[in-house]
């Protein structure tokens, strides 16, 4: 049996243009063009939906993680983009920074020890 490899994620929102601009500014500032946002080979598809709330009521249910080699540099990039930090913690297994997008979805940067 073959292990499936994730290739993309659909993010539904009531405000796709704003979310797309936020994700490019925060996570892929060098990205240009239309279509899915390339996050290092993983594609983020942002779609306008009328079957989701404006804010995510359960933001901890699914968290998109980004593994980084330099936590401080990634944190500085995200600060420059104006992200809303939920927490930054040194844990036994690494340093974790949890932040939210404009719809309240959680994302994390992780530098593993």
C-alpha positions as a printed NumPy array, in Angstrom:
array([[  0.   ,   0.   ,   0.   ],
       [  1.23 ,   3.495,  -0.859],
       [  1.446,   6.257,   1.752],
       [ -0.43 ,   9.285,   0.5  ],
       [  1.479,  12.57 ,   0.422],
       [ -0.447,  15.818,   1.02 ],
       [ -0.128,  18.202,  -1.886],
       [ -2.627,  20.956,  -1.227],
       [ -5.179,  22.341,   1.182],
       [ -8.448,  24.159,   0.492],
       [ -9.142,  27.075,   2.811],
       [-12.755,  28.231,   2.633],
       [-13.524,  31.806,   3.617],
       [-16.157,  34.511,   3.22 ],
       [-13.457,  36.962,   2.097],
       [-11.087,  35.231,  -0.316],
       [ -9.259,  38.315,  -1.637],
       [ -8.36 ,  39.531,   1.876],
       [ -7.279,  36.064,   2.992],
       [ -5.184,  35.514,  -0.126],
       [ -3.398,  38.84 ,   0.407],
       [ -2.787,  37.994,   4.074],
       [ -1.374,  34.535,   3.332],
       [  0.943,  35.867,   0.644],
       [  2.16 ,  38.708,   2.875],
       [  2.693,  36.473,   5.915],
       [  3.877,  33.187,   4.413],
       [  4.978,  33.673,   0.81 ],
       [  6.007,  37.305,   0.221],
       [  7.858,  36.417,  -2.982],
       [  4.854,  34.614,  -4.523],
       [  3.321,  36.189,  -7.602],
       [  0.574,  35.104,  -9.913],
       [ -2.861,  33.63 ,  -9.707],
       [ -4.06 ,  30.257,  -8.559],
       [ -2.858,  28.241,  -5.585],
       [ -0.2  ,  29.805,  -3.359],
       [  2.938,  27.659,  -3.404],
       [  4.22 ,  27.151,   0.138],
       [  7.399,  25.251,  -0.66 ],
       [  5.712,  22.585,  -2.784],
       [  2.515,  22.435,  -0.709],
       [ -0.264,  24.374,  -2.426],
       [ -2.773,  26.541,  -0.575],
       [ -6.06 ,  27.052,  -2.421],
       [ -8.236,  29.854,  -1.042],
       [-11.882,  29.718,  -2.065],
       [-14.838,  31.99 ,  -1.366],
       [-17.564,  30.01 ,   0.382],
       [-21.014,  30.826,   1.682],
       [-21.209,  27.733,   3.899],
       [-18.627,  28.902,   6.477],
       [-18.775,  31.533,   9.213],
       [-16.751,  34.731,   9.055],
       [-14.71 ,  33.524,  12.073],
       [-13.637,  29.967,  12.849],
       [-15.387,  28.909,  16.052],
       [-12.972,  26.018,  16.713],
       [ -9.546,  27.255,  15.59 ],
       [ -7.622,  24.551,  17.426],
       [ -9.329,  21.686,  15.587],
       [ -6.875,  21.765,  12.639],
       [ -3.586,  23.656,  12.814],
       [ -1.305,  24.091,   9.815],
       [  2.311,  23.675,  10.979],
       [  5.426,  25.107,   9.367],
       [  8.735,  23.552,  10.393],
       [ 11.495,  26.165,  10.498],
       [ 15.238,  26.023,  11.06 ],
       [ 15.399,  29.565,  12.43 ],
       [ 12.509,  30.388,  14.74 ],
       [ 13.597,  33.972,  15.375],
       [ 13.846,  34.792,  11.654],
       [ 10.442,  33.246,  10.933],
       [  8.934,  35.088,  13.902],
       [ 10.393,  38.388,  12.649],
       [  8.941,  37.803,   9.155],
       [  5.524,  37.109,  10.656],
       [  5.773,  40.135,  12.972],
       [  6.558,  42.324,   9.953],
       [  3.39 ,  40.971,   8.326],
       [  1.4  ,  41.923,  11.454],
       [  0.243,  38.466,  12.535],
       [ -1.834,  38.006,  15.684],
       [  0.145,  35.747,  18.047],
       [ -1.786,  33.346,  20.241],
       [  1.287,  31.995,  22.042],
       [  5.043,  31.501,  21.747],
       [  6.397,  28.685,  23.898],
       [  9.61 ,  26.805,  24.544],
       [  8.597,  23.19 ,  25.   ],
       [ 10.517,  20.008,  25.634],
       [ 10.467,  19.09 ,  21.934],
       [ 11.048,  22.556,  20.476],
       [  9.889,  26.133,  20.179],
       [  6.287,  26.647,  19.061],
       [  4.645,  29.849,  17.895],
       [  0.891,  29.799,  17.319],
       [ -0.755,  32.618,  15.376],
       [ -4.098,  33.273,  13.705],
       [ -5.157,  34.33 ,  10.239],
       [ -7.911,  36.96 ,   9.761],
       [-10.629,  34.266,   9.951],
       [ -9.239,  32.997,  13.267],
       [ -7.667,  29.786,  11.908],
       [ -4.556,  28.744,  13.824],
       [ -1.152,  28.19 ,  12.255],
       [  2.145,  27.348,  13.927],
       [  5.837,  27.708,  13.329],
       [  7.886,  24.997,  14.993],
       [ 11.62 ,  24.709,  15.45 ],
       [ 12.217,  21.125,  16.627],
       [ 15.061,  20.392,  19.026]])
